[in-house]
Structures are given as structure tokens and as C-alpha cells.
Amino acid sequence: MKVEIYGTASCAYCKQAVSLCEDKAIEYSYTDVGNQESLESLTARLGTRPRSVPQIFLDGTYLSSGFNGLKQELAKISERR
């Protein structure tokens, strides 16, 4: 399982998403979209400029609900185990 988190340094939900991955020992990558290049890359991937952060992908699938969506998906995965 791989989580990709796009966020900013000042975003509390971004920090919570990172902490959740670390607490559950889940592999993740974090990209700060505070710089133009990273923001343009995320915009190209989404097809539109993001209106909020975090923007999260789980195994390449976009989670439109951000941190709450990640928390829900990880809970579903835990239930199946």
C-alpha cells in the first residue's frame, strides 16, 4: 500500500495524514505544493487546480475526501484483515 499526500506546511489535516501513515507504518510520500512546480504537477494530475489540501492518493486512486477519506479507507482495510 502506498499513500501520496500533497499538502502545505501550515495545513493541520496534512500533518494529521502524515501522522496517521507513520502511526500505522504505511509507506507514504509527501509533496509540499507550496512551490509552483509541485502545484503545477498536482494540477496536471487532477485535471484542475486544487482548492484545498491535503490532496491524497491511495495506491494511485484519488481520495476526494482528503484526510477523512484516507482515515475511512484505512479503517476499511483494517476491518478486512
NUDREN-957871 format. One record per atom (N, C-alpha, C): residue number from 1; residue in three letters; atom name; y, z negated, x. Coordinates in Angstrom, 1 decimal, decimal comma. Layout:
! NUDREN-957871
+-----+---------+-------+--------+--------+--------+
: num : residuo : atomo :     yy :     zz :     xx :
+-----+---------+-------+--------+--------+--------+
: NUM :     ALA :    CA :      Y :      Z :      X :
...
+-----+---------+-------+--------+--------+--------+
***
This chain:
! NUDREN-957871
+-----+---------+-------+--------+--------+--------+
: num : residuo : atomo :     yy :     zz :     xx :
+-----+---------+-------+--------+--------+--------+
:   1 :     MET :     N :   -1,2 :    0,0 :    0,8 :
:   1 :     MET :    CA :    0,0 :    0,0 :    0,0 :
:   1 :     MET :     C :    1,2 :    0,0 :    0,9 :
:   2 :     LYS :     N :    2,2 :    0,8 :    0,5 :
:   2 :     LYS :    CA :    3,5 :    0,9 :    1,3 :
:   2 :     LYS :     C :    4,6 :    0,9 :    0,3 :
:   3 :     VAL :     N :    5,6 :    0,0 :    0,6 :
:   3 :     VAL :    CA :    6,8 :   -0,1 :   -0,2 :
:   3 :     VAL :     C :    8,0 :    0,4 :    0,7 :
:   4 :     GLU :     N :    8,8 :    1,2 :    0,1 :
:   4 :     GLU :    CA :   10,0 :    1,7 :    0,7 :
:   4 :     GLU :     C :   11,2 :    1,1 :   -0,1 :
:   5 :     ILE :     N :   12,1 :    0,4 :    0,6 :
:   5 :     ILE :    CA :   13,2 :   -0,2 :    0,0 :
:   5 :     ILE :     C :   14,5 :    0,4 :    0,6 :
:   6 :     TYR :     N :   15,4 :    0,8 :   -0,3 :
:   6 :     TYR :    CA :   16,7 :    1,4 :    0,1 :
:   6 :     TYR :     C :   17,7 :    0,4 :   -0,5 :
:   7 :     GLY :     N :   18,5 :   -0,2 :    0,4 :
:   7 :     GLY :    CA :   19,4 :   -1,2 :   -0,1 :
:   7 :     GLY :     C :   20,7 :   -1,3 :    0,8 :
:   8 :     THR :     N :   21,4 :   -2,4 :    0,6 :
:   8 :     THR :    CA :   22,6 :   -2,7 :    1,4 :
:   8 :     THR :     C :   22,5 :   -4,2 :    1,8 :
:   9 :     ALA :     N :   23,2 :   -4,5 :    2,9 :
:   9 :     ALA :    CA :   23,1 :   -5,9 :    3,4 :
:   9 :     ALA :     C :   23,7 :   -6,9 :    2,5 :
:  10 :     SER :     N :   24,5 :   -6,6 :    1,6 :
:  10 :     SER :    CA :   25,1 :   -7,6 :    0,7 :
:  10 :     SER :     C :   24,4 :   -7,7 :   -0,7 :
:  11 :     CYS :     N :   23,3 :   -7,0 :   -0,8 :
:  11 :     CYS :    CA :   22,6 :   -7,0 :   -2,1 :
:  11 :     CYS :     C :   21,5 :   -8,1 :   -2,2 :
:  12 :     ALA :     N :   21,7 :   -9,0 :   -3,1 :
:  12 :     ALA :    CA :   20,7 :  -10,1 :   -3,2 :
:  12 :     ALA :     C :   19,3 :   -9,6 :   -3,7 :
:  13 :     TYR :     N :   19,3 :   -8,6 :   -4,6 :
:  13 :     TYR :    CA :   18,0 :   -8,1 :   -5,0 :
:  13 :     TYR :     C :   17,3 :   -7,3 :   -3,9 :
:  14 :     CYS :     N :   18,0 :   -6,7 :   -3,0 :
:  14 :     CYS :    CA :   17,4 :   -6,0 :   -1,9 :
:  14 :     CYS :     C :   16,7 :   -7,1 :   -1,0 :
:  15 :     LYS :     N :   17,4 :   -8,2 :   -0,7 :
:  15 :     LYS :    CA :   16,9 :   -9,2 :    0,1 :
:  15 :     LYS :     C :   15,6 :   -9,8 :   -0,6 :
:  16 :     GLN :     N :   15,7 :  -10,0 :   -1,9 :
:  16 :     GLN :    CA :   14,5 :  -10,5 :   -2,6 :
:  16 :     GLN :     C :   13,3 :   -9,6 :   -2,5 :
:  17 :     ALA :     N :   13,6 :   -8,3 :   -2,6 :
:  17 :     ALA :    CA :   12,5 :   -7,3 :   -2,5 :
:  17 :     ALA :     C :   11,8 :   -7,4 :   -1,1 :
:  18 :     VAL :     N :   12,6 :   -7,5 :   -0,1 :
:  18 :     VAL :    CA :   12,1 :   -7,6 :    1,3 :
:  18 :     VAL :     C :   11,3 :   -8,9 :    1,4 :
:  19 :     SER :     N :   11,9 :  -10,0 :    0,9 :
:  19 :     SER :    CA :   11,2 :  -11,3 :    1,0 :
:  19 :     SER :     C :    9,8 :  -11,3 :    0,2 :
:  20 :     LEU :     N :    9,8 :  -10,6 :   -0,9 :
:  20 :     LEU :    CA :    8,6 :  -10,5 :   -1,7 :
:  20 :     LEU :     C :    7,5 :   -9,8 :   -0,9 :
:  21 :     CYS :     N :    7,9 :   -8,7 :   -0,3 :
:  21 :     CYS :    CA :    6,9 :   -8,0 :    0,6 :
:  21 :     CYS :     C :    6,4 :   -8,8 :    1,7 :
:  22 :     GLU :     N :    7,3 :   -9,5 :    2,4 :
:  22 :     GLU :    CA :    7,0 :  -10,3 :    3,5 :
:  22 :     GLU :     C :    6,1 :  -11,5 :    3,1 :
:  23 :     ASP :     N :    6,4 :  -12,1 :    1,9 :
:  23 :     ASP :    CA :    5,6 :  -13,2 :    1,4 :
:  23 :     ASP :     C :    4,1 :  -12,8 :    1,1 :
:  24 :     LYS :     N :    4,0 :  -11,6 :    0,6 :
:  24 :     LYS :    CA :    2,7 :  -11,1 :    0,2 :
:  24 :     LYS :     C :    2,0 :  -10,2 :    1,3 :
:  25 :     ALA :     N :    2,6 :  -10,2 :    2,5 :
:  25 :     ALA :    CA :    2,1 :   -9,4 :    3,6 :
:  25 :     ALA :     C :    1,9 :   -8,0 :    3,3 :
:  26 :     ILE :     N :    2,9 :   -7,4 :    2,6 :
:  26 :     ILE :    CA :    2,8 :   -6,0 :    2,2 :
:  26 :     ILE :     C :    3,6 :   -5,2 :    3,2 :
:  27 :     GLU :     N :    3,1 :   -4,1 :    3,6 :
:  27 :     GLU :    CA :    3,8 :   -3,2 :    4,5 :
:  27 :     GLU :     C :    5,0 :   -2,6 :    3,8 :
:  28 :     TYR :     N :    6,2 :   -2,6 :    4,4 :
:  28 :     TYR :    CA :    7,4 :   -2,1 :    3,8 :
:  28 :     TYR :     C :    8,3 :   -1,5 :    4,9 :
:  29 :     SER :     N :    9,1 :   -0,6 :    4,4 :
:  29 :     SER :    CA :   10,2 :   -0,1 :    5,3 :
:  29 :     SER :     C :   11,5 :   -0,4 :    4,5 :
:  30 :     TYR :     N :   12,6 :   -0,7 :    5,3 :
:  30 :     TYR :    CA :   13,9 :   -0,9 :    4,7 :
:  30 :     TYR :     C :   14,9 :    0,0 :    5,3 :
:  31 :     THR :     N :   15,6 :    0,7 :    4,5 :
:  31 :     THR :    CA :   16,7 :    1,6 :    4,9 :
:  31 :     THR :     C :   18,0 :    1,1 :    4,3 :
:  32 :     ASP :     N :   19,0 :    0,9 :    5,2 :
:  32 :     ASP :    CA :   20,3 :    0,5 :    4,7 :
:  32 :     ASP :     C :   21,1 :    1,7 :    4,3 :
:  33 :     VAL :     N :   21,4 :    1,8 :    3,1 :
:  33 :     VAL :    CA :   22,2 :    3,0 :    2,6 :
:  33 :     VAL :     C :   23,7 :    2,8 :    2,7 :
:  34 :     GLY :     N :   24,1 :    1,8 :    3,5 :
:  34 :     GLY :    CA :   25,5 :    1,6 :    3,7 :
:  34 :     GLY :     C :   26,1 :    2,6 :    4,6 :
:  35 :     ASN :     N :   25,3 :    3,5 :    5,2 :
:  35 :     ASN :    CA :   25,8 :    4,6 :    6,0 :
:  35 :     ASN :     C :   25,6 :    5,9 :    5,3 :
:  36 :     GLN :     N :   26,5 :    6,8 :    5,5 :
:  36 :     GLN :    CA :   26,5 :    8,1 :    4,8 :
:  36 :     GLN :     C :   25,2 :    8,9 :    4,9 :
:  37 :     GLU :     N :   24,6 :    9,0 :    6,1 :
:  37 :     GLU :    CA :   23,4 :    9,7 :    6,4 :
:  37 :     GLU :     C :   22,3 :    9,2 :    5,5 :
:  38 :     SER :     N :   22,1 :    7,9 :    5,5 :
:  38 :     SER :    CA :   21,0 :    7,3 :    4,8 :
:  38 :     SER :     C :   21,2 :    7,5 :    3,3 :
:  39 :     LEU :     N :   22,4 :    7,4 :    2,8 :
:  39 :     LEU :    CA :   22,8 :    7,6 :    1,4 :
:  39 :     LEU :     C :   22,5 :    9,0 :    1,0 :
:  40 :     GLU :     N :   22,9 :   10,0 :    1,8 :
:  40 :     GLU :    CA :   22,6 :   11,4 :    1,5 :
:  40 :     GLU :     C :   21,1 :   11,7 :    1,5 :
:  41 :     SER :     N :   20,4 :   11,0 :    2,3 :
:  41 :     SER :    CA :   18,9 :   11,2 :    2,3 :
:  41 :     SER :     C :   18,3 :   10,7 :    1,1 :
:  42 :     LEU :     N :   18,7 :    9,5 :    0,6 :
:  42 :     LEU :    CA :   18,2 :    8,9 :   -0,6 :
:  42 :     LEU :     C :   18,6 :    9,8 :   -1,8 :
:  43 :     THR :     N :   19,9 :   10,2 :   -1,8 :
:  43 :     THR :    CA :   20,4 :   11,1 :   -2,9 :
:  43 :     THR :     C :   19,6 :   12,3 :   -3,0 :
:  44 :     ALA :     N :   19,2 :   13,0 :   -1,9 :
:  44 :     ALA :    CA :   18,4 :   14,2 :   -1,9 :
:  44 :     ALA :     C :   17,0 :   13,8 :   -2,5 :
:  45 :     ARG :     N :   16,4 :   12,7 :   -2,1 :
:  45 :     ARG :    CA :   15,1 :   12,3 :   -2,6 :
:  45 :     ARG :     C :   15,1 :   12,0 :   -4,1 :
:  46 :     LEU :     N :   16,1 :   11,4 :   -4,6 :
:  46 :     LEU :    CA :   16,2 :   11,1 :   -6,0 :
:  46 :     LEU :     C :   16,7 :   12,2 :   -6,9 :
:  47 :     GLY :     N :   17,4 :   13,2 :   -6,3 :
:  47 :     GLY :    CA :   18,0 :   14,3 :   -7,0 :
:  47 :     GLY :     C :   19,4 :   13,9 :   -7,6 :
:  48 :     THR :     N :   19,8 :   12,7 :   -7,4 :
:  48 :     THR :    CA :   21,1 :   12,3 :   -7,9 :
:  48 :     THR :     C :   21,5 :   11,1 :   -7,0 :
:  49 :     ARG :     N :   22,8 :   10,8 :   -7,0 :
:  49 :     ARG :    CA :   23,3 :    9,7 :   -6,2 :
:  49 :     ARG :     C :   23,0 :    8,4 :   -6,9 :
:  50 :     PRO :     N :   22,4 :    7,4 :   -6,2 :
:  50 :     PRO :    CA :   22,0 :    6,2 :   -6,8 :
:  50 :     PRO :     C :   23,2 :    5,4 :   -7,3 :
:  51 :     ARG :     N :   23,1 :    4,7 :   -8,4 :
:  51 :     ARG :    CA :   24,2 :    3,9 :   -9,0 :
:  51 :     ARG :     C :   24,1 :    2,5 :   -8,6 :
:  52 :     SER :     N :   22,9 :    2,1 :   -8,1 :
:  52 :     SER :    CA :   22,7 :    0,7 :   -7,7 :
:  52 :     SER :     C :   21,6 :    0,6 :   -6,7 :
:  53 :     VAL :     N :   21,5 :   -0,6 :   -6,1 :
:  53 :     VAL :    CA :   20,4 :   -0,8 :   -5,2 :
:  53 :     VAL :     C :   19,8 :   -2,2 :   -5,6 :
:  54 :     PRO :     N :   18,5 :   -2,4 :   -5,2 :
:  54 :     PRO :    CA :   17,7 :   -1,6 :   -4,4 :
:  54 :     PRO :     C :   17,1 :   -0,4 :   -5,2 :
:  55 :     GLN :     N :   16,8 :    0,7 :   -4,4 :
:  55 :     GLN :    CA :   16,0 :    1,8 :   -4,9 :
:  55 :     GLN :     C :   14,7 :    1,6 :   -4,2 :
:  56 :     ILE :     N :   13,6 :    1,6 :   -5,0 :
:  56 :     ILE :    CA :   12,3 :    1,3 :   -4,4 :
:  56 :     ILE :     C :   11,2 :    2,3 :   -4,7 :
:  57 :     PHE :     N :   10,4 :    2,6 :   -3,8 :
:  57 :     PHE :    CA :    9,2 :    3,5 :   -3,9 :
:  57 :     PHE :     C :    8,0 :    2,7 :   -3,6 :
:  58 :     LEU :     N :    7,0 :    2,8 :   -4,4 :
:  58 :     LEU :    CA :    5,7 :    2,1 :   -4,1 :
:  58 :     LEU :     C :    4,7 :    3,2 :   -3,9 :
:  59 :     ASP :     N :    4,1 :    3,4 :   -2,7 :
:  59 :     ASP :    CA :    3,2 :    4,4 :   -2,4 :
:  59 :     ASP :     C :    3,7 :    5,8 :   -2,8 :
:  60 :     GLY :     N :    5,0 :    6,0 :   -2,6 :
:  60 :     GLY :    CA :    5,7 :    7,3 :   -2,8 :
:  60 :     GLY :     C :    6,2 :    7,5 :   -4,3 :
:  61 :     THR :     N :    5,8 :    6,5 :   -5,2 :
:  61 :     THR :    CA :    6,2 :    6,6 :   -6,5 :
:  61 :     THR :     C :    7,5 :    5,8 :   -6,8 :
:  62 :     TYR :     N :    8,5 :    6,5 :   -7,4 :
:  62 :     TYR :    CA :    9,8 :    5,8 :   -7,6 :
:  62 :     TYR :     C :    9,6 :    4,7 :   -8,7 :
:  63 :     LEU :     N :   10,2 :    3,6 :   -8,4 :
:  63 :     LEU :    CA :   10,2 :    2,5 :   -9,4 :
:  63 :     LEU :     C :   11,6 :    2,4 :   -9,9 :
:  64 :     SER :     N :   11,8 :    2,8 :  -11,1 :
:  64 :     SER :    CA :   13,2 :    2,9 :  -11,7 :
:  64 :     SER :     C :   13,8 :    1,5 :  -12,0 :
:  65 :     SER :     N :   13,0 :    0,5 :  -12,0 :
:  65 :     SER :    CA :   13,5 :   -0,8 :  -12,3 :
:  65 :     SER :     C :   13,8 :   -1,7 :  -11,1 :
:  66 :     GLY :     N :   13,9 :   -1,1 :   -9,9 :
:  66 :     GLY :    CA :   14,3 :   -1,8 :   -8,7 :
:  66 :     GLY :     C :   13,4 :   -3,0 :   -8,4 :
:  67 :     PHE :     N :   14,0 :   -4,1 :   -8,1 :
:  67 :     PHE :    CA :   13,3 :   -5,3 :   -7,7 :
:  67 :     PHE :     C :   12,4 :   -5,8 :   -8,8 :
:  68 :     ASN :     N :   12,8 :   -5,8 :  -10,0 :
:  68 :     ASN :    CA :   12,0 :   -6,3 :  -11,1 :
:  68 :     ASN :     C :   10,8 :   -5,4 :  -11,3 :
:  69 :     GLY :     N :   11,0 :   -4,1 :  -11,1 :
:  69 :     GLY :    CA :    9,8 :   -3,2 :  -11,2 :
:  69 :     GLY :     C :    8,8 :   -3,4 :  -10,1 :
:  70 :     LEU :     N :    9,3 :   -3,7 :   -8,9 :
:  70 :     LEU :    CA :    8,4 :   -4,0 :   -7,8 :
:  70 :     LEU :     C :    7,6 :   -5,2 :   -8,1 :
:  71 :     LYS :     N :    8,3 :   -6,3 :   -8,6 :
:  71 :     LYS :    CA :    7,6 :   -7,5 :   -8,9 :
:  71 :     LYS :     C :    6,5 :   -7,3 :  -10,0 :
:  72 :     GLN :     N :    6,8 :   -6,5 :  -11,0 :
:  72 :     GLN :    CA :    5,9 :   -6,3 :  -12,1 :
:  72 :     GLN :     C :    4,7 :   -5,5 :  -11,5 :
:  73 :     GLU :     N :    4,9 :   -4,5 :  -10,7 :
:  73 :     GLU :    CA :    3,8 :   -3,6 :  -10,2 :
:  73 :     GLU :     C :    2,9 :   -4,4 :   -9,3 :
:  74 :     LEU :     N :    3,5 :   -5,3 :   -8,5 :
:  74 :     LEU :    CA :    2,7 :   -6,1 :   -7,6 :
:  74 :     LEU :     C :    1,9 :   -7,1 :   -8,4 :
:  75 :     ALA :     N :    2,4 :   -7,6 :   -9,5 :
:  75 :     ALA :    CA :    1,7 :   -8,6 :  -10,3 :
:  75 :     ALA :     C :    0,5 :   -7,9 :  -11,0 :
:  76 :     LYS :     N :    0,7 :   -6,6 :  -11,4 :
:  76 :     LYS :    CA :   -0,4 :   -5,8 :  -12,0 :
:  76 :     LYS :     C :   -1,5 :   -5,6 :  -11,0 :
:  77 :     ILE :     N :   -1,1 :   -5,3 :   -9,7 :
:  77 :     ILE :    CA :   -2,1 :   -5,0 :   -8,7 :
:  77 :     ILE :     C :   -2,9 :   -6,3 :   -8,4 :
:  78 :     SER :     N :   -2,2 :   -7,4 :   -8,3 :
:  78 :     SER :    CA :   -2,8 :   -8,7 :   -8,1 :
:  78 :     SER :     C :   -3,8 :   -9,1 :   -9,2 :
:  79 :     GLU :     N :   -3,5 :   -8,8 :  -10,4 :
:  79 :     GLU :    CA :   -4,4 :   -9,0 :  -11,6 :
:  79 :     GLU :     C :   -5,7 :   -8,2 :  -11,5 :
:  80 :     ARG :     N :   -5,6 :   -7,0 :  -11,0 :
:  80 :     ARG :    CA :   -6,8 :   -6,2 :  -10,9 :
:  80 :     ARG :     C :   -7,7 :   -6,6 :   -9,8 :
:  81 :     ARG :     N :   -7,3 :   -7,4 :   -8,8 :
:  81 :     ARG :    CA :   -8,1 :   -7,8 :   -7,7 :
:  81 :     ARG :     C :   -9,0 :   -9,0 :   -8,1 :
+-----+---------+-------+--------+--------+--------+
***
